[in-house]
Amino acid sequence: MKKMNLLVVFIVLTLTACNATKNTTNSSNSLQGDWVLTYISGPRIAFEGLYPNEKPTIKFDVASKKVFGKNSCNNYSGMLNIDGNKISFKESKMAVTMMACPGNGESVYMDMLEKVDSYAVSEDGKELIMTGNGVRLLRFEKK
């Protein structure tokens, strides 16, 4: 009887955990608008240490296939290369303003953008996850 109860509890917990995962959408229209960076993978420096004054932003104009943003200090812009849930900033050759910036948050962000190869937007449209080789690299929240 104890084994049966444990089995039932295990099944219920497993089913509940499966339903807890976020649903995502990959429509390019879901990218439209302004996003603020909330997470970046890799650096051993705390997020707030990388971006003490201003968090990086990204703005997608899907209709004109352009991307704009601020890497915390300098503005950048380029072409938007998307195909389904695939996205690439490598071929875009981003134009970036050249103001002197403290720290290395700017270069960490721009380097990470080049590694991105796919994206997913949460079903509610409030979160954007960018991945590279299956690893979450960047997370943004809708402005």
HELIX and SHEET records of a PDB file:
HELIX    1   1 LYS A    2  ASN A   19  1                                  18    
HELIX    2   2 SER A   28  LEU A   31  5                                   4    
HELIX    3   3 PHE A   47  LEU A   50  1                                   4    
HELIX    4   4 GLY A  105  LYS A  115  1                                  11    
SHEET    1   A 9 THR A  24  THR A  25  0                                        
SHEET    2   A 9 SER A 118  SER A 122 -1                                        
SHEET    3   A 9 GLU A 127  GLY A 132 -1                                        
SHEET    4   A 9 VAL A 135  LYS A 142 -1                                        
SHEET    5   A 9 GLY A  33  ILE A  40 -1                                        
SHEET    6   A 9 THR A  57  ASP A  61 -1                                        
SHEET    7   A 9 LYS A  66  LYS A  70 -1                                        
SHEET    8   A 9 ASN A  75  MET A  79 -1                                        
SHEET    9   A 9 ALA A  95  VAL A  96 -1                                        
SHEET    1   B 2 ASN A  81  ASP A  83  0                                        
SHEET    2   B 2 LYS A  86  SER A  88 -1                                        
END                                                                             
